[in-house]
Each structure stands twice: as C-alpha cells, then as structure tokens.
C-alpha cells in the first residue's frame, strides 16, 4: 500500500509541474492515462484470485474470467501488431 500511495504522490507532483510550466497533456494522452489507470485497477482485483474463480462458469452463461482475459490479451496483441505495421 505504501508503494502505491508513494507512486500516486509522484504522479500528482508530475501533473502539477506540467500544469505550472504549461505542458498540458493532449486529449489522447489523457485518454491513454485513463485506460492504463483502469487496467491497473483490474489487475489489482485479479492479483491473488484463486484459479477456481477464474474458471467458474457464470450462472447466466457468460464467459469465464480466464476466457475474457485471454480474449483481451489476444486482442491487444493483434492491435499492437496492426499498430506496428504487422498483419
């Protein structure tokens, strides 16, 4: 917890400094930061989650957590390849 708090303090200082020197983030940078923040929250929820919960079939017929994470990983790899010019 201390490390996470310390990182948030540094982030706040960086954002204040950027504002003070007139180096505002672009909209794209802000959106990317929000996406990375949301990903961090997700990863925080998943740390230490037992395998039986990752593979539990939801009662409503939705996909398991593990299959959703696999889909996200494959999609990210595909999109990264496209962004880097790989088919």
GUBA-814071 format. One record per atom (N, C-alpha, C): y, x, z; residue number from 0. Coordinates in pm, whole numbers, plus 50000, padded with zeros to 5 digits. Layout:
<gufis>
      y      x      z  pos
      Y      X      Z  NUM
...
</gufis>
This chain:
<gufis>
      y      x      z  pos
  49881  50082  50000    0
  50000  50000  50000    0
  50125  50087  50000    0
  50122  50198  50073    1
  50241  50284  50079    1
  50273  50343  49942    1
  50168  50380  49868    2
  50191  50437  49736    2
  50255  50333  49644    2
  50205  50211  49647    3
  50261  50105  49562    3
  50405  50077  49600    3
  50434  50073  49729    4
  50570  50050  49775    4
  50661  50164  49730    4
  50613  50285  49744    5
  50690  50403  49704    5
  50720  50400  49554    5
  50622  50359  49474    6
  50641  50350  49330    6
  50746  50244  49296    6
  50742  50131  49366    7
  50842  50026  49342    7
  50982  50076  49377    7
  50994  50155  49484    8
  51124  50211  49520    8
  51177  50302  49409    8
  51090  50387  49356    9
  51132  50476  49247    9
  51173  50395  49124    9
  51097  50293  49094   10
  51129  50208  48979   10
  51265  50144  48996   10
  51293  50094  49115   11
  51423  50032  49142   11
  51536  50134  49126   11
  51515  50256  49172   12
  51616  50360  49158   12
  51641  50394  49011   12
  51535  50401  48935   13
  51549  50431  48792   13
  51626  50320  48722   13
  51591  50196  48751   14
  51661  50084  48688   14
  51809  50081  48726   14
  51841  50109  48852   15
  51981  50114  48894   15
  52055  50227  48823   15
  51991  50343  48813   16
  52055  50457  48746   16
  52082  50424  48600   16
  51983  50366  48531   17
  52002  50330  48390   17
  52118  50234  48373   17
  52130  50140  48463   18
  52240  50044  48456   18
  52375  50114  48479   18
  52380  50204  48577   19
  52504  50273  48611   19
  52553  50364  48498   19
  52463  50423  48423   20
  52503  50514  48316   20
  52506  50444  48179   20
  52489  50313  48179   21
  52499  50237  48054   21
  52380  50249  47962   21
  52264  50277  48018   22
  52142  50288  47936   22
  52049  50171  47964   22
  52093  50054  47926   23
  52011  49934  47946   23
  51888  49938  47858   23
  51779  49879  47905   24
  51658  49868  47825   24
  51680  49765  47714   24
  51614  49786  47603   25
  51617  49688  47495   25
  51531  49568  47537   25
  51544  49458  47463   26
  51460  49342  47491   26
  51312  49377  47478   26
  51279  49456  47376   27
  51140  49495  47355   27
  51088  49577  47474   27
  51172  49667  47526   28
  51131  49748  47641   28
  51110  49660  47765   28
  51197  49561  47783   29
  51182  49471  47897   29
  51054  49388  47885   29
  51025  49340  47764   30
  50903  49262  47743   30
  50779  49347  47769   30
  50782  49469  47720   31
  50670  49560  47742   31
  50653  49589  47891   31
  50762  49610  47961   32
  50755  49634  48106   32
  50695  49515  48177   32
  50734  49394  48137   33
  50677  49273  48199   33
  50528  49263  48172   33
  50488  49298  48050   34
  50345  49293  48015   34
  50266  49392  48099   34
  50318  49515  48113   35
  50248  49616  48193   35
  50244  49575  48340   35
  50349  49512  48387   36
  50350  49464  48525   36
  50243  49358  48547   36
  50234  49263  48454   37
  50132  49158  48464   37
  49992  49218  48458   37
  49974  49319  48373   38
  49844  49385  48365   38
  49809  49452  48498   38
  49907  49513  48561   39
  49885  49575  48691   39
  49843  49474  48796   39
  49905  49357  48793   40
  49867  49251  48887   40
  49722  49210  48862   40
  49686  49192  48735   41
  49548  49156  48701   41
  49451  49262  48750   41
  49479  49388  48720   42
  49390  49495  48763   42
  49380  49500  48915   42
  49489  49473  48983   43
  49486  49469  49129   43
  49393  49362  49182   43
  49389  49248  49114   44
  49298  49140  49155   44
  49152  49174  49127   44
  49130  49257  49026   45
  48993  49288  48985   45
  48930  49403  49062   45
  49012  49487  49122   46
  48960  49603  49194   46
  48868  49556  49307   46
  48748  49605  49305   47
  48653  49573  49411   47
  48585  49439  49397   47
  48612  49367  49288   48
  48548  49237  49268   48
  48398  49259  49246   48
  48313  49192  49320   49
  48168  49213  49304   49
  48118  49169  49166   49
  48013  49235  49117   50
  47956  49204  48987   50
  47916  49058  48976   50
  47865  49001  49083   51
  47819  48861  49075   51
  47935  48766  49042   51
  48057  48802  49083   52
  48171  48718  49047   52
  48214  48743  48903   52
  48201  48868  48856   53
  48237  48898  48718   53
  48146  48824  48620   53
  48021  48802  48659   54
  47923  48742  48569   54
  47895  48595  48600   54
  47962  48538  48697   55
  47937  48398  48734   55
  47983  48305  48622   55
  47895  48213  48585   56
  47927  48114  48482   56
  48013  48005  48545   56
  48135  47984  48494   57
  48219  47877  48549   57
  48156  47740  48525   57
  48178  47649  48617   58
  48118  47515  48609   58
  48168  47438  48486   58
  48288  47469  48439   59
  48345  47394  48327   59
  48304  47450  48191   59
  48214  47550  48189   60
  48166  47605  48063   60
  48253  47713  48003   60
  48359  47754  48072   61
  48443  47863  48022   61
  48366  47995  48026   61
  48426  48097  47967   62
  48365  48230  47963   62
  48368  48295  48101   62
  48279  48391  48120   63
  48278  48466  48246   63
  48397  48562  48247   63
  48431  48611  48365   64
  48540  48708  48377   64
  48507  48833  48297   64
  48383  48880  48306   65
  48344  49001  48233   65
  48359  48982  48082   65
  48318  48868  48030   66
  48329  48847  47886   66
  48476  48837  47843   66
  48561  48780  47926   67
  48704  48774  47895   67
  48764  48914  47895   67
  48727  48996  47993   68
  48778  49133  47998   68
  48730  49215  47879   68
  48605  49195  47838   69
  48553  49264  47720   69
  48631  49222  47596   69
  48659  49093  47585   70
  48737  49044  47471   70
  48877  49106  47469   70
  48941  49112  47585   71
  49075  49171  47593   71
  49070  49317  47552   71
  48971  49391  47601   72
  48959  49533  47568   72
  48939  49553  47418   72
  48852  49475  47358   73
  48827  49489  47214   73
  48951  49451  47132   73
  49021  49348  47176   74
  49143  49308  47107   74
  49248  49418  47115   74
  49263  49479  47233   75
  49359  49589  47248   75
  49322  49706  47158   75
  49194  49739  47151   76
  49150  49849  47065   76
  49180  49818  46918   76
  49155  49694  46877   77
  49182  49654  46740   77
  49331  49664  46709   77
  49414  49608  46798   78
  49558  49610  46776   78
  49615  49751  46779   78
  49562  49835  46867   79
  49606  49974  46870   79
  49573  50042  46738   79
  49454  50017  46687   80
  49415  50074  46559   80
  49505  50028  46447   80
  49542  49901  46447   81
  49633  49849  46346   81
  49771  49915  46358   81
  49817  49930  46481   82
  49950  49990  46502   82
  49952  50135  46458   82
  49839  50202  46470   83
  49830  50342  46430   83
  49791  50359  46284   83
  49780  50247  46213   84
  49751  50253  46070   84
  49605  50262  46035   84
  49522  50235  46135   85
  49377  50235  46108   85
  49333  50091  46083   85
  49247  50071  45988   86
  49199  49936  45955   86
  49105  49889  46058   86
</gufis>
